[in-house]
Amino acid sequence: MSLNIIDTHSHLYSKDFLEDFDEVVARAKSNGVSKILLPNIDEESIERMHQLSNDHPDFFVPMMGIHPCYVKENWEEQIELVESHLKGLSSSSMPNNYCAVGEIGIDLHWDKTLVEQQKKSFRAQIKLAIKYKLPIVIHARESFEEIFEIVDQENCAELTGVFHCFTGTVEQAQHIINYGGFKIGIGGVVTFKNSGLDKVVAEIPLEHLVLETDSPYLPPVPYRGKRNESSYLHLIADKISDVHEVSIDIVAEITSANATELFGL
């Protein structure tokens, strides 16, 4: 496939891909994926993520952060670990070439026990992103108002990023666009028949969008219920091309340019 598309959010270091990792990468490349960005999850995912980006430096680009679902009581120690990697002071052989601070945010879908720690961790990692001049990648699940409250307070000319796996309203999309430095990440949900996201995406100009799969989660139609992978990214691009009534090549060109600029690729 002659497309040149960037998967801005994929967990290909996951155990879900251990048995056929090489085939997954080959399929992604044959379906037009030129680069895959790897958001970190927690302390345990760092080593495998680094391994992929070391072994395939032109294809995988890592991020550094703590996912809200993995924020713990000792969140301050977790933040210290994140900063040690951003500084390049960790014992890892990984050079300091992270493209973002992520995946960070607030998740109110699962366990709300540590919501205050999630908020504090999110704010602290925003401050790290500004300090190290990196964009942030925001996980906002059932938490737009809580996310907006913090970003409204912390937003500045130096803060940029993406609202990953966007499933909100046109009004929420406009709130994000009004920040000035943020893009909106669109994944497989846009292909779901009853999600309504396609109607929202139709109202968002392409210059505000980036593409993502969130593999191994949220596969697009016709792969719902199966493991997601980056090779399916073209299905998301194709759906966006339908709702915007432009060619898939234009979607690929604009969203890849958006990702390249935002993440400094």
ZADRENTI-756390 format. One record per residue: residue in three letters; x, y, z of N, C-alpha, C in turn. Coordinates in steps of 0.001 Angstrom, whole numbers, padded with zeros to 6 digits, always signed. Layout:
N
ALAXYZXYZXYZ;...
REM end
This chain:
265
MET+000851-001197+000000+000000+000000+000000+000885+001245+000000;SER+000559+002211-000840+001409+003392-001017+001126+004487-000004;LEU+000173+004261+000920-000100+005265+001944+001127+005486+002818;ASN+001179+006683+003412+002204+006985+004410+001465+007508+005637;ILE+001149+006601+006571+000344+006965+007727+001105+006630+009010;ILE+000861+007429+010036+001553+007270+011309+000550+006836+012367;ASP+000858+005729+013032+000045+005272+014157+000582+005971+015400;THR-000156+006962+015890+000349+007790+016989+000115+007171+018361;HIS-000477+005961+018411-000747+005369+019726-000949+003872+019560;SER+000061+003086+019921-000034+001635+019784+000852+000970+020826;HIS+000298-000042+021493+001038-000756+022547+001603-002061+021978;LEU+002428-001973+020962+002934-003192+020335+003962-003926+021188;TYR+004364-003322+022304+005236-004046+023243+004427-004989+024133;SER+003098-004966+024006+002225-005795+024827+002495-007285+024612;LYS+002207-008067+025646+002361-009523+025558+001467-010110+024474;ASP+000423-009381+024092-000481-009869+023046+000239-010098+021725;PHE+001417-009481+021551+002111-009552+020264+003406-010377+020315;LEU+003663-011049+021434+004929-011766+021573+005082-012899+020561;GLU+003985-013576+020250+004098-014767+019406+004247-014455+017920;ASP+003738-013306+017470+003800-013008+016035+004228-011564+015772;PHE+005118-011057+016610+005509-009652+016528+006051-009287+015146;ASP+006940-010076+014597+007539-009754+013295+006484-009674+012204;GLU+005517-010586+012250+004445-010580+011255+003563-009345+011416;VAL+003307-008946+012661+002498-007752+012923+003177-006509+012351;VAL+004490-006395+012560+005239-005255+012028+005228-005273+010506;ALA+005428-006451+009925+005440-006562+008467+004089-006165+007878;ARG+003005-006593+008528+001674-006230+008036+001443-004727+008146;ALA+001906-004130+009227+001750-002682+009383+002444-001948+008248;LYS+003682-002323+007980+004446-001656+006925+003807-001870+005561;SER+003304-003073+005306+002701-003348+003999+001367-002631+003821;ASN+000789-002161+004928-000464-001412+004866-000252+000085+005056;GLY+000971+000545+004784+001224+001976+004692+001662+002671+005959;VAL+001840+001921+007053+002265+002549+008309+003770+002807+008263;SER+004153+004073+008407+005564+004445+008309+006234+004596+009665;LYS+005436+004768+010709+005999+004961+012042+004921+004644+013074;ILE+005361+004101+014215+004450+003777+015302+004971+004402+016594;LEU+004124+005163+017267+004492+005784+018530+004004+004907+019678;LEU+004874+004718+020672+004611+003785+021762+004402+004526+023080;PRO+003163+004652+023537+002916+005264+024851+003274+004282+025961;ASN+003918+004782+027013+004233+003902+028131+003003+003721+029015;ILE+003000+002617+029784+001896+002308+030693+002329+002482+032150;ASP+003377+001757+032551+003825+001801+033943+005285+001398+034029;GLU+005739+001083+035231+007141+000711+035431+007502-000573+034684;GLU+006529-001475+034551+006799-002787+033974+006921-002766+032456;SER+006339-001789+031803+006326-001775+030335+007549-001088+029730;ILE+008341-000412+030553+009435+000413+030032+010475-000419+029292;GLU+010891-001530+029868+011985-002311+029278+011637-002820+027882;ARG+010459-003426+027744+010051-003953+026439+009862-002817+025425;MET+009293-001709+025863+009126-000561+024973+010480-000064+024479;HIS+011439+000039+025393+012781+000465+025008+013420-000522+024031;GLN+013180-001813+024278+013748-002831+023394+013274-002642+021956;LEU+011972-002401+021793+011431-002210+020441+012022-000973+019780;SER+012083+000137+020523+012571+001377+019915+014080+001339+019686;ASN+014800+000535+020460+016228+000356+020197+016461-000525+018970;ASP+015655-001590+018854+015821-002534+017746+015314-001975+016421;HIS+014329-001065+016483+013716-000509+015274+013617+001012+015413;PRO+014744+001711+015510+014707+003150+015831+014036+004022+014780;ASP+013960+003555+013555+013315+004356+012508+011811+004100+012421;PHE+011343+003131+013176+009934+002736+013073+009159+002973+014362;PHE+009771+002653+015497+009119+002839+016802+009711+004032+017538;VAL+008828+004862+018094+009273+006014+018884+008566+005956+020242;PRO+009326+005937+021342+008708+005769+022658+008252+007071+023280;MET+007328+006922+024219+006921+008012+025113+007308+007601+026538;MET+007158+008521+027472+007402+008171+028868+006324+008792+029735;GLY+005646+007971+030529+004605+008453+031411+003959+007302+032148;ILE+003037+007616+033051+002295+006614+033809+000810+006730+033472;HIS+000256+005659+032927-001162+005573+032574-002002+005752+033834;PRO-003121+006486+033747-003909+006733+034962-004393+005476+035670;CYS-004670+004408+034920-005131+003170+035558-004031+002481+036355;TYR-002782+002924+036181-001650+002322+036877-001022+003270+037888;VAL-001680+004388+038132-001222+005299+039178-001456+004631+040535;LYS-000452+004718+041394-000522+004046+042694-000498+005066+043830;GLU-000595+004532+045048-000494+005400+046226+000830+006144+046239;ASN+001881+005478+045760+003220+006096+045736+003450+006847+044425;TRP+002432+007585+043987+002486+008258+042687+003681+009195+042573;GLU+004111+009772+043675+005251+010690+043613+006538+009953+043221;GLU+006688+008717+043715+007844+007914+043314+007753+007555+041833;GLN+006544+007283+041369+006363+007006+039941+006772+008215+039093;ILE+006423+009410+039548+006782+010622+038816+008299+010801+038804;GLU+008939+010477+039910+010410+010565+039964+011036+009625+038942;LEU+010460+008429+038790+010975+007482+037799+010795+008037+036387;VAL+009623+008588+036107+009372+009182+034793+010396+010269+034506;GLU+010623+011134+035469+011574+012227+035226+012996+011715+035061;SER+013340+010647+035779+014691+010098+035623+014929+009629+034199;HIS+013882+009067+033578+014010+008647+032177+014027+009854+031241;LEU+013194+010831+031519+013184+012028+030675+014528+012743+030731;LYS+015171+012691+031876+016507+013291+032031+017590+012443+031378;GLY+017277+011163+031126+018299+010263+030623+019194+009741+031722;LEU+018694+009779+032982+019526+009367+034109+019267+007937+034547;SER+018362+007242+033877+018057+005876+034287+019204+004946+033902;SER+019148+003733+034429+020186+002750+034116+019990+002124+032743;SER+018880+002434+032116+018595+001898+030793+019584+002448+029768;SER+019780+001665+028711+020641+002124+027612+019895+003037+026658;MET+018625+003264+026957+017797+004070+026070+018218+005525+026104;PRO+018565+006112+024971+018868+007534+024951+017609+008358+025134;ASN+017776+009615+025444+016620+010481+025698+016040+010954+024371;ASN+015218+010098+023755+014592+010483+022493+013092+010246+022528;TYR+012491+010474+023689+011043+010328+023809+010338+011414+023002;CYS+009211+011030+022395+008474+011992+021576+007367+012671+022364;ALA+007065+012185+023586+005963+012752+024361+006016+012247+025799;VAL+005258+012918+026646+004965+012413+027987+003590+011763+027899;GLY+003574+010446+028018+002307+009748+027854+002460+008255+028058;GLU+001433+007602+028338+000067+008060+028271-000370+008483+029672;ILE-000896+009675+029800-001257+010221+031102-002718+010685+031067;GLY-003279+010966+032240-004657+011466+032234-005446+011013+033440;ILE-006749+010839+033228-007676+010422+034279-008649+009410+033690;ASP-008844+008294+034402-009775+007255+033957-010789+007014+035066;LEU-012055+007349+034808-013114+007145+035788-014034+005996+035403;HIS-013610+005190+034426-014430+004057+033984-014239+002860+034903;TRP-013020+002608+035318-012704+001417+036104-012737+001719+037593;ASP-011582+001880+038194-011481+002035+039651-011303+003509+039998;LYS-012253+004060+040740-012189+005472+041122-011506+005678+042472;THR-010980+004615+043058-010408+004692+044409-009304+005735+044507;LEU-008454+005792+043481-007286+006673+043531-007453+007883+042605;VAL-008673+008373+042487-008908+009472+041551-008105+010710+041928;GLU-007953+010993+043208-007178+012171+043608-005716+011994+043262;GLN-005205+010766+043418-003819+010493+043015-003668+010597+041496;GLN-004692+010142+040754-004666+010288+039298-004552+011759+038908;LYS-005339+012607+039558-005320+014033+039238-003957+014644+039540;LYS-003383+014296+040684-002080+014838+041066-000992+014347+040128;SER-001059+013064+039757-000079+012505+038824-000190+013166+037460;PHE-001421+013365+037002-001655+014013+035712-001063+015417+035702;ARG-001355+016189+036727-000849+017560+036782+000684+017585+036845;ALA+001245+016679+037631+002704+016631+037759+003366+016284+036427;GLN+002739+015388+035661+003332+014994+034379+003146+016081+033319;ILE+002080+016866+033423+001955+018036+032546+003121+018981+032786;LYS+003440+019197+034046+004541+020103+034385+005873+019556+033866;LEU+006051+018236+033905+007268+017632+033345+007337+017866+031832;ALA+006196+017734+031174+006167+017930+029719+006578+019351+029354;ILE+006078+020318+030098+006460+021708+029842+007953+021896+030113;LYS+008424+021300+031199+009837+021428+031579+010763+020860+030513;TYR+010393+019695+029966+011255+019018+028988+010824+019269+027543;LYS+009898+020206+027371+009486+020647+026034+008977+019491+025168;LEU+008067+018711+025748+007465+017582+025053+005936+017711+025073;PRO+005272+017200+024041+003803+017159+024075+003328+016105+025068;ILE+002062+016187+025447+001461+015168+026303+000429+014373+025510;VAL+000241+013120+025907-000777+012263+025297-001771+011906+026388;ILE-003002+012400+026236-003997+012363+027300-004988+011222+027111;HIS-005120+010416+028172-006142+009381+028273-007290+009978+029064;ALA-008443+010147+028416-009602+010761+029073-010800+009846+028914;ARG-010999+008959+029876-012132+008031+029787-013151+008372+030862;GLU-014324+008822+030398-015394+009268+031290-014885+010344+032255;SER-014009+011212+031741-013344+012180+032623-013044+013505+031939;PHE-013804+013834+030886-013500+015067+030157-013544+016294+031059;GLU-014543+016372+031916-014657+017580+032743-013495+017696+033718;GLU-013076+016566+034296-011940+016569+035212-010642+016909+034475;ILE-010500+016378+033268-009317+016676+032442-009306+018159+032065;PHE-010442+018650+031586-010516+020048+031176-010196+020988+032339;GLU-010674+020669+033530-010421+021527+034685-008921+021711+034907;ILE-008176+020623+034796-006732+020700+035027-006010+021354+033857;VAL-006358+020961+032634-005671+021541+031468-006009+023026+031333;ASP-007246+023410+031661-007600+024833+031658-006647+025621+032549;GLN-006289+025048+033671-005416+025725+034637-003956+025701+034204;GLU-003530+024616+033569-002106+024437+033255-001751+024877+031831;ASN-002753+025118+030985-002461+025418+029582-001613+026678+029442;CYS-000667+026621+028517+000204+027753+028233+000745+027565+026820;ALA+001487+028534+026350+001999+028484+024980+002901+027273+024761;GLU+003540+026799+025836+004484+025684+025716+003812+024324+025782;LEU+002535+024274+026157+001863+022985+026326+001179+022559+025034;THR+001549+021390+024550+000947+020809+023349+000622+019348+023632;GLY-000098+018722+022723-000385+017316+022930-001550+016821+022108;VAL-002062+015658+022509-003183+015037+021810-004129+014422+022834;PHE-005422+014586+022593-006431+013864+023353-006628+012537+022637;HIS-006023+011506+023200-005996+010178+022596-007364+009507+022686;CYS-007691+008724+021666-008929+007934+021628-010139+008814+021916;PHE-010237+009894+021178-011329+010849+021395-012671+010216+021063;THR-013626+010341+021996-014991+009845+021767-016018+010872+022236;GLY-015618+012130+022257-016471+013164+022819-017394+013812+021811;THR-017914+014960+022209-018876+015717+021406-018159+016772+020572;VAL-018915+017415+019678-018368+018522+018894-017936+019650+019831;GLU-018709+019884+020878-018377+020947+021837-017085+020625+022571;GLN-016894+019378+022950-015650+018989+023623-014460+019070+022664;ALA-014693+018708+021415-013629+018844+020417-013227+020305+020265;GLN-014193+021198+020254-013887+022624+020129-013131+023139+021342;HIS-013477+022631+022518-012750+022996+023741-011271+022644+023581;ILE-011006+021445+023039-009624+020996+022817-008928+021887+021792;ILE-009605+022155+020695-009015+022985+019643-008692+024380+020167;ASN-009542+024891+021048-009338+026235+021587-008090+026359+022454;TYR-007575+025240+022944-006318+025318+023707-005180+025849+022844;GLY-005230+025558+021557-004232+026093+020635-003129+025139+020243;GLY-002740+024232+021144-001604+023359+020854-001931+021884+020814;PHE-003219+021546+020758-003616+020140+020875-004261+019594+019613;LYS-004005+018303+019367-004664+017555+018306-005633+016560+018933;ILE-006455+015957+018090-007473+015015+018520-007170+013667+017875;GLY-006949+012645+018700-006601+011315+018205-007837+010487+017900;ILE-007937+010006+016666-009098+009224+016238-008670+007792+015944;GLY-009398+006851+016575-009100+005433+016406-010283+004653+015888;GLY-010299+003363+016208-011275+002447+015634-012718+002746+015955;VAL-012983+003463+017051-014365+003752+017437-015107+004500+016329;VAL-014376+005275+015519-015032+006041+014460-015705+005126+013441;THR-015280+003852+013387-015878+002901+012440-017068+002153+013033;PHE-017333+002323+014334-018430+001591+014975-019764+002187+014550;LYS-020678+001340+014142-021924+001777+013520-022725+002740+014395;ASN-022827+002453+015682-023689+003240+016560-022931+004177+017494;SER-021654+004404+017234-020878+005254+018139-021227+006734+017979;GLY-021637+007123+016782-021906+008535+016512-020661+009375+016330;LEU-019486+008751+016517-018250+009520+016419-017995+010004+014997;ASP-018467+009255+014011-018260+009681+012628-018904+011042+012368;LYS-020073+011278+012973-020750+012571+012785-019975+013701+013466;VAL-019355+013398+014596-018526+014398+015281-017273+014694+014467;VAL-016617+013650+013988-015380+013810+013216-015628+014610+011943;ALA-016808+014450+011369-017152+015203+010158-017124+016700+010400;GLU-017305+017114+011676-017322+018537+012030-015951+019067+012441;ILE-014936+018190+012504-013607+018604+012945-012678+018689+011733;PRO-012148+019847+011418-011230+019955+010278-010035+019001+010406;LEU-009580+018491+009280-008500+017504+009282-007219+018014+009930;GLU-006994+019322+009892-005743+019845+010470-005673+019668+011981;HIS-006787+019228+012583-006788+019012+014036-006710+017535+014412;LEU-006596+016637+013435-006678+015199+013701-005342+014486+013526;VAL-005143+013451+014347-004088+012457+014119-004743+011080+014214;LEU-004097+010081+013606-004630+008724+013567-003962+007847+014612;GLU-004702+006852+015095-004143+005922+016074-004939+004632+016059;THR-004328+003554+016559-005068+002292+016696-005338+001932+018155;ASP-004457+002322+019065-004522+001878+020465-004415+000361+020558;SER-003719-000245+019626-003514-001701+019652-002919-002108+021007;PRO-003385-003238+021545-004268-004267+020958-005761-004031+021213;TYR-006107-002811+021635-007492-002516+022021-008270-001852+020873;LEU-009600-001867+020978-010512-001103+020125-010273-001271+018623;PRO-010249-002502+018131-010049-002695+016692-011211-002127+015883;PRO-010924-001605+014702-011993-001069+013848-012803-002191+013220;VAL-013985-001837+012738-014784-002747+011913-013955-003083+010671;PRO-013827-004342+010245-014619-005505+010635-013934-006416+011659;TYR-013011-005889+012458-012246-006725+013372-012676-006593+014824;ARG-013826-005989+015079-014291-005833+016461-014345-007185+017173;GLY-013884-007187+018426-013860-008423+019196-012576-009204+019054;LYS-011710-008763+018136-010422-009424+017932-009296-008508+018414;ARG-008093-008985+018358-006934-008171+018726-006708-007086+017678;ASN-006522-005876+018124-006220-004790+017195-004730-004800+016871;GLU-004370-004264+015714-002961-004104+015364-002819-002920+014414;SER-001590-002438+014288-001354-001198+013545-001675-001306+012064;SER-001677-002516+011520-001980-002664+010095-003414-002246+009772;TYR-004269-002133+010788-005663-001750+010553-005840-000232+010486;LEU-004763+000524+010625-004877+001977+010665-005520+002536+009400;HIS-005276+001883+008260-005835+002388+006995-007355+002340+007003;LEU-007954+001441+007787-009417+001373+007872-009978+002609+008574;ILE-009227+003106+009548-009622+004335+010243-009474+005525+009304;ALA-008352+005571+008593-008133+006646+007615-009216+006619+006541;ASP-009607+005426+006121-010622+005296+005080-011976+005815+005560;LYS-012322+005526+006810-013585+006013+007359-013576+007540+007450;ILE-012451+008109+007876-012354+009568+007949-012451+010182+006557;SER-011871+009512+005578-011973+010028+004206-013420+010028+003735;ASP-014193+009033+004159-015615+008979+003800-016380+010142+004415;VAL-016195+010370+005714-017012+011390+006379-016593+012802+005976;HIS-015326+012960+005566-014870+014278+005116-014978+014449+003598;GLU-015338+013356+002930-015515+013378+001476-014259+013866+000760;VAL-013116+013292+001172-011839+013537+000500-011172+012181+000295;SER-010099+012150-000477-009409+010885-000712-008656+010445+000537;ILE-008425+009148+000644-007659+008624+001773-006228+009155+001747;ASP-005729+009461+000558-004378+010021+000451-004296+011392+001119;ILE-005337+012179+000992-005351+013492+001634-005412+013334+003152;VAL-006233+012394+003628-006290+012122+005074-004916+011701+005590;ALA-004274+010805+004850-002952+010335+005259-001941+011474+005281;GLU-001964+012288+004245-000998+013383+004140-001167+014392+005281;ILE-002400+014802+005543-002627+015842+006545-002398+015306+007952;THR-002926+014123+008266-002760+013596+009624-001307+013236+009919;SER-000583+012751+008913+000831+012437+009128+001654+013706+009331;ALA+001311+014761+008584+001990+016047+008783+001695+016593+010178;ASN+000443+016435+010635+000082+016870+011984+000904+016140+013034;ALA+001014+014814+012878+001769+013994+013839+003255+014337+013814;THR+003786+014526+012619+005203+014843+012476+005548+016137+013176;GLU+004697+017135+012977+004935+018440+013621+004761+018365+015131;LEU+003674+017741+015577+003375+017709+017006+004448+016962+017790;PHE+004864+015809+017290+005795+014942+018019+007258+015152+017627;GLY+007521+016065+016711+008898+016329+016314+009558+015147+015650;LEU+008816+014439+014794+009332+013211+014178+010259+013491+013012;
REM end
